[in-house]
Amino acid sequence: MTEHNTRLMGEAEVIALATDGSSYTDGAVQETIFLAQGCGAKIVVLNVIAVDSASVTGLRTSSMNVPQDVADYLDNIKNMAEDSGIECDIVIEESYYRPEKTIVDLAYKHNADVLVMGRHGKRGLLKLLVGSMTSKVIGQGFPQVLVVPHECSIKGERILVATDGSEAVITAVETAINMGKNCSNLREIHILSVASSEDELEKSKALTETVCAQGREQAPSVDFHPLAVVGKPAADVIAKTAEEKEVDMILIGGHGKGLSKLLMGHVTEKVIGKAHCAVLVLDKKKGEEESIPESGE
């Protein structure tokens, strides 16, 4: 596959939206249109149809069997986008092996900078079922995957970055600052570091202050707020703080191989399952180390 260098969120030119045509992706649709408006980006809607290869006789029809309700759902997305002045393409493709890989391959093929997916409305890790398509797609390691709950209120004014100082979250910090420079609606960025003990609190405070200072210098029109707290588990603290601060989006590092193996103890996956708002998972850059500290577990 040809290498594709994705642009940071604030400079996105193509946003891919993966949907199965069900209502649980309604929040993802709204978020995609909102982001496309803010960035002046094009939308590519991906509908991947999983096909049981064992049931295929070798004879294929020239057209794919798309249920009418799904076709109507896709047409509605296109109409909503075009009514908002956004270019929108619909891509429908069958997958005979791994639908999650097909989704990511299509995102790369269409030069997407961000891949948006839905999440069932009820919170809790068990609602983000192990083996679910959203989890599997994140496990493929696409650079920027935005997971949006079914019901998601979008204002675009506040975001939260969860950082532990590791290499895996450098991209999250860079993305937040970039959004501060390029997204006109963004007013506040909260930089959160969760310390596992009182002994680690000063280190967390210094980390958040450093990041905020960097942000204020590069994006002076946005208010940066350092937040350093002691608490366990870290995912609960992140999700609770995001709700208290009424943020629209949490930015967090994917921490590489943890999500691809769907480890239940992983902070990032827990945050996705618990958050009231959208969660942007940013994968590590190529060449970064695989070993990532899991603080706050």
Backbone torsions as a table, in degrees:
resi	resn	phi	psi	omega
1	MET	NA	138.3	178.9
2	THR	-66.7	135.5	-179.7
3	GLU	-66.5	136.4	-179.8
4	HIS	-126.5	120.8	179.1
5	ASN	-90.2	107.0	-178.6
6	THR	-72.5	146.9	176.5
7	ARG	-87.2	152.5	178.0
8	LEU	-66.1	159.9	-171.9
9	MET	-50.3	-45.5	-176.7
10	GLY	-66.7	-15.0	-178.6
11	GLU	-117.8	15.6	-176.4
12	ALA	-59.0	135.6	177.4
13	GLU	-108.7	-25.6	178.3
14	VAL	-134.3	126.5	177.8
15	ILE	-116.5	121.8	177.5
16	ALA	-93.9	133.6	177.8
17	LEU	-117.3	114.3	178.2
18	ALA	-93.5	123.3	-178.9
19	THR	-143.6	146.1	175.3
20	ASP	-98.5	4.7	178.5
21	GLY	87.0	7.1	179.4
22	SER	-94.9	161.6	-174.3
23	SER	-68.1	-17.1	-178.3
24	TYR	-69.2	-11.2	175.9
25	THR	-95.7	8.5	179.8
26	ASP	-56.0	-43.9	179.6
27	GLY	-63.2	-38.9	178.9
28	ALA	-64.7	-37.8	178.1
29	VAL	-62.5	-48.4	-179.4
30	GLN	-61.2	-43.9	-178.6
31	GLU	-64.9	-39.2	-179.8
32	THR	-62.5	-46.6	179.6
33	ILE	-64.4	-40.5	178.7
34	PHE	-61.5	-46.4	-179.3
35	LEU	-66.5	-40.6	179.8
36	ALA	-62.9	-38.5	176.4
37	GLN	-63.2	-44.8	-177.5
38	GLY	-67.2	-33.2	-176.2
39	CYS	-99.4	-10.1	-173.7
40	GLY	67.4	36.0	-174.0
41	ALA	-97.5	160.8	173.4
42	LYS	-88.7	149.6	177.2
43	ILE	-110.6	133.9	172.0
44	VAL	-119.1	114.4	-178.8
45	VAL	-90.6	123.5	-177.2
46	LEU	-107.8	121.4	174.5
47	ASN	-121.8	105.8	-177.5
48	VAL	-101.6	125.3	-178.0
49	ILE	-100.1	115.8	178.6
50	ALA	-75.4	127.2	-178.3
51	VAL	-118.0	131.5	177.0
52	ASP	-76.8	105.4	-176.0
53	SER	-62.0	-26.3	-179.0
54	ALA	-67.5	-23.0	-177.7
55	SER	-94.7	-1.6	-179.0
56	VAL	-86.9	129.4	-176.3
57	THR	-86.7	-8.3	-177.3
58	GLY	107.7	-16.7	176.2
59	LEU	-99.4	125.3	-178.0
60	ARG	-119.0	142.6	176.4
61	THR	-78.4	160.9	-177.7
62	SER	-75.3	-17.1	179.0
63	SER	-124.9	149.0	-179.2
64	MET	-84.6	149.5	-178.1
65	ASN	-86.5	92.1	179.5
66	VAL	-100.0	119.0	179.1
67	PRO	-54.8	146.7	-175.6
68	GLN	-60.6	-38.8	-179.0
69	ASP	-66.2	-33.6	177.0
70	VAL	-70.0	-43.7	178.2
71	ALA	-59.6	-41.3	178.1
72	ASP	-64.6	-39.7	-180.0
73	TYR	-62.7	-44.3	-180.0
74	LEU	-65.6	-41.7	177.9
75	ASP	-62.5	-37.0	179.6
76	ASN	-65.2	-39.9	177.1
77	ILE	-60.8	-45.9	-179.8
78	LYS	-60.6	-42.2	179.4
79	ASN	-66.1	-41.4	178.2
80	MET	-61.3	-43.6	-179.7
81	ALA	-64.5	-48.4	-177.4
82	GLU	-66.2	-33.0	175.6
83	ASP	-64.8	-24.4	178.5
84	SER	-94.0	6.6	178.8
85	GLY	77.6	26.6	-176.8
86	ILE	-111.2	132.2	175.0
87	GLU	-69.6	135.6	-175.4
88	CYS	-144.2	128.1	175.7
89	ASP	-114.4	144.3	175.9
90	ILE	-107.0	126.4	179.2
91	VAL	-121.2	120.6	179.0
92	ILE	-117.8	128.8	-177.8
93	GLU	-146.4	144.5	176.3
94	GLU	-86.9	149.4	176.7
95	SER	-129.5	123.9	-177.5
96	TYR	-100.4	-0.4	-175.4
97	TYR	-130.8	-74.4	-177.2
98	ARG	-131.8	101.0	-178.5
99	PRO	-56.0	-36.2	-179.2
100	GLU	-62.8	-37.7	177.9
101	LYS	-70.2	-37.6	177.7
102	THR	-62.1	-41.0	178.6
103	ILE	-60.0	-48.2	-178.7
104	VAL	-67.1	-41.2	178.0
105	ASP	-59.8	-41.1	178.6
106	LEU	-66.5	-37.7	177.7
107	ALA	-61.0	-43.6	175.9
108	TYR	-64.6	-44.2	-177.0
109	LYS	-57.9	-37.3	-178.2
110	HIS	-95.7	16.1	174.3
111	ASN	58.5	37.7	179.6
112	ALA	-70.3	141.5	175.2
113	ASP	-93.2	-30.3	-179.2
114	VAL	-135.5	140.3	175.9
115	LEU	-114.1	120.2	-176.6
116	VAL	-105.7	135.8	178.4
117	MET	-137.9	158.7	179.6
118	GLY	-91.7	167.6	175.0
119	ARG	-142.9	142.0	179.5
120	HIS	-57.2	148.6	-170.8
121	GLY	-63.7	-39.2	-176.4
122	LYS	-71.4	136.9	-178.6
123	ARG	-84.4	167.4	-179.7
124	GLY	116.4	140.0	-174.9
125	LEU	-58.9	-34.7	-178.3
126	LEU	-66.2	-20.4	178.6
127	LYS	-80.7	-19.1	171.8
128	LEU	-95.4	79.1	-167.9
129	LEU	-59.7	135.0	173.2
130	VAL	-60.8	129.7	-175.9
131	GLY	95.1	-7.1	177.7
132	SER	-64.5	156.5	-177.7
133	MET	-61.9	-38.3	179.8
134	THR	-60.9	-46.9	179.7
135	SER	-62.2	-41.9	-178.7
136	LYS	-66.0	-38.9	179.2
137	VAL	-65.2	-43.8	178.0
138	ILE	-59.6	-36.8	179.5
139	GLY	-64.5	-16.0	178.6
140	GLN	-76.3	-13.1	173.6
141	GLY	80.9	27.7	174.3
142	PHE	-62.5	140.4	-171.4
143	PRO	-55.5	-38.6	-178.8
144	GLN	-138.2	110.9	177.4
145	VAL	-119.7	122.2	179.9
146	LEU	-103.1	118.4	-179.5
147	VAL	-104.2	124.0	-172.2
148	VAL	-120.5	126.8	176.5
149	PRO	-62.8	160.8	-178.8
150	HIS	-56.5	-46.2	178.2
151	GLU	-109.8	110.3	-175.2
152	CYS	-136.8	115.5	178.2
153	SER	-81.3	123.7	-172.9
154	ILE	-111.7	118.3	174.5
155	LYS	-120.9	-30.6	177.5
156	GLY	73.1	23.1	-175.8
157	GLU	-101.6	-27.0	-174.6
158	ARG	-136.7	138.4	173.3
159	ILE	-133.7	161.3	178.2
160	LEU	-127.8	134.4	176.0
161	VAL	-111.2	122.3	176.5
162	ALA	-93.8	120.4	-176.9
163	THR	-132.9	143.3	174.7
164	ASP	-121.3	8.3	178.4
165	GLY	85.5	-1.4	-178.0
166	SER	-80.7	165.6	179.9
167	GLU	-61.9	-29.0	-174.8
168	ALA	-64.8	-23.8	-176.1
169	VAL	-104.4	3.9	176.9
170	ILE	-58.3	-42.8	179.5
171	THR	-63.8	-34.6	178.1
172	ALA	-63.1	-42.5	178.5
173	VAL	-65.9	-45.6	179.0
174	GLU	-59.8	-40.8	-179.5
175	THR	-65.7	-43.2	179.6
176	ALA	-60.8	-45.2	179.6
177	ILE	-65.1	-39.9	178.0
178	ASN	-62.9	-40.1	176.3
179	MET	-64.1	-37.1	177.7
180	GLY	-62.2	-31.9	-179.6
181	LYS	-82.2	-25.6	-169.5
182	ASN	-117.7	-16.9	-177.9
183	CYS	-100.9	111.3	-172.5
184	SER	-65.9	-27.2	-178.3
185	ASN	-78.8	-20.8	-173.0
186	LEU	-70.0	127.1	-177.3
187	ARG	-115.7	-36.1	-174.1
188	GLU	-135.0	138.7	173.2
189	ILE	-126.1	119.7	178.9
190	HIS	-98.5	126.1	178.6
191	ILE	-104.5	112.4	-173.9
192	LEU	-112.0	131.5	171.4
193	SER	-126.7	125.6	-177.7
194	VAL	-100.4	115.2	178.1
195	ALA	-87.1	140.0	-178.9
196	SER	-79.9	-15.5	179.6
197	SER	-155.0	166.8	178.1
198	GLU	-61.1	-32.1	-179.4
199	ASP	-64.2	-26.0	-178.1
200	GLU	-94.0	-4.3	-172.5
201	LEU	-63.9	-43.7	-178.9
202	GLU	-61.5	-38.5	177.7
203	LYS	-62.9	-41.3	178.7
204	SER	-65.9	-40.3	178.1
205	LYS	-61.8	-44.8	180.0
206	ALA	-62.3	-39.1	-180.0
207	LEU	-63.5	-48.2	-177.9
208	THR	-66.9	-36.5	178.5
209	GLU	-65.4	-39.8	179.1
210	THR	-63.5	-45.3	179.9
211	VAL	-64.0	-42.4	-179.0
212	CYS	-65.2	-39.1	178.1
213	ALA	-61.7	-42.1	177.2
214	GLN	-62.4	-42.5	-179.6
215	GLY	-66.0	-43.1	-179.9
216	ARG	-62.4	-33.5	179.8
217	GLU	-71.1	-39.5	-175.1
218	GLN	-90.2	-26.6	-179.8
219	ALA	-133.6	71.9	-173.3
220	PRO	-65.0	-17.1	-178.5
221	SER	-80.2	-7.5	-177.8
222	VAL	-109.9	142.1	176.2
223	ASP	-85.8	123.4	178.0
224	PHE	-103.7	130.4	-177.2
225	HIS	-121.2	116.4	176.8
226	PRO	-78.5	136.1	178.5
227	LEU	-134.2	115.1	177.1
228	ALA	-124.3	121.7	-176.7
229	VAL	-136.1	157.7	174.8
230	VAL	-101.6	130.2	179.2
231	GLY	179.9	157.3	175.8
232	LYS	-143.8	147.9	-12.8
233	PRO	-71.5	154.9	-174.8
234	ALA	-59.0	-39.5	-177.6
235	ALA	-61.1	-39.5	178.9
236	ASP	-64.4	-41.0	179.9
237	VAL	-65.2	-43.3	-179.8
238	ILE	-62.1	-48.4	-178.3
239	ALA	-64.7	-41.6	-179.8
240	LYS	-65.9	-43.6	-180.0
241	THR	-64.0	-40.1	178.6
242	ALA	-60.6	-40.2	179.7
243	GLU	-70.4	-41.7	179.8
244	GLU	-62.7	-37.7	-178.4
245	LYS	-86.2	-1.3	177.5
246	GLU	55.0	45.7	179.7
247	VAL	-82.0	156.4	179.2
248	ASP	-92.0	-20.1	-173.8
249	MET	-153.9	141.3	172.3
250	ILE	-108.0	132.0	174.7
251	LEU	-106.3	128.4	-176.9
252	ILE	-148.3	147.0	178.0
253	GLY	-72.5	145.7	-178.8
254	GLY	-76.3	-17.6	-179.4
255	HIS	55.1	35.3	167.3
256	GLY	56.7	-120.7	-165.9
257	LYS	-69.8	-14.1	-179.8
258	GLY	-58.8	-48.5	-177.8
259	LEU	-69.2	-35.5	-178.6
260	SER	-64.1	-25.2	176.9
261	LYS	-96.7	0.7	178.2
262	LEU	53.5	48.8	179.6
263	LEU	-72.2	123.4	-174.2
264	MET	-64.6	-24.2	-178.4
265	GLY	-86.7	1.7	-173.1
266	HIS	-74.8	132.2	-176.2
267	VAL	-58.5	-46.7	-176.1
268	THR	-60.6	-46.9	-178.5
269	GLU	-64.8	-36.8	178.0
270	LYS	-65.1	-40.4	178.6
271	VAL	-61.1	-42.5	178.8
272	ILE	-58.0	-42.4	-177.6
273	GLY	-73.0	-26.2	-173.5
274	LYS	-101.5	-21.5	-171.5
275	ALA	-68.5	144.3	177.0
276	HIS	-82.2	-15.1	-172.8
277	CYS	-121.2	-176.6	177.6
278	ALA	-68.2	148.1	177.9
279	VAL	-125.1	122.0	177.3
280	LEU	-97.2	113.7	-179.6
281	VAL	-96.6	119.7	-177.4
282	LEU	-108.8	118.3	-178.1
283	ASP	-76.5	157.4	178.8
284	LYS	-63.5	152.5	172.8
285	LYS	-73.3	154.2	178.4
286	LYS	-60.3	137.9	176.3
287	GLY	95.6	-10.5	178.5
288	GLU	-77.3	156.7	-175.9
289	GLU	-69.1	149.2	178.7
290	GLU	-80.2	-26.1	-175.4
291	SER	-78.6	114.9	-177.4
292	ILE	-125.1	130.8	178.8
293	PRO	-68.5	138.6	178.6
294	GLU	-106.8	81.9	-178.4
295	SER	-78.4	148.2	173.1
296	GLY	83.6	7.4	179.3
297	GLU	-78.9	NA	NA
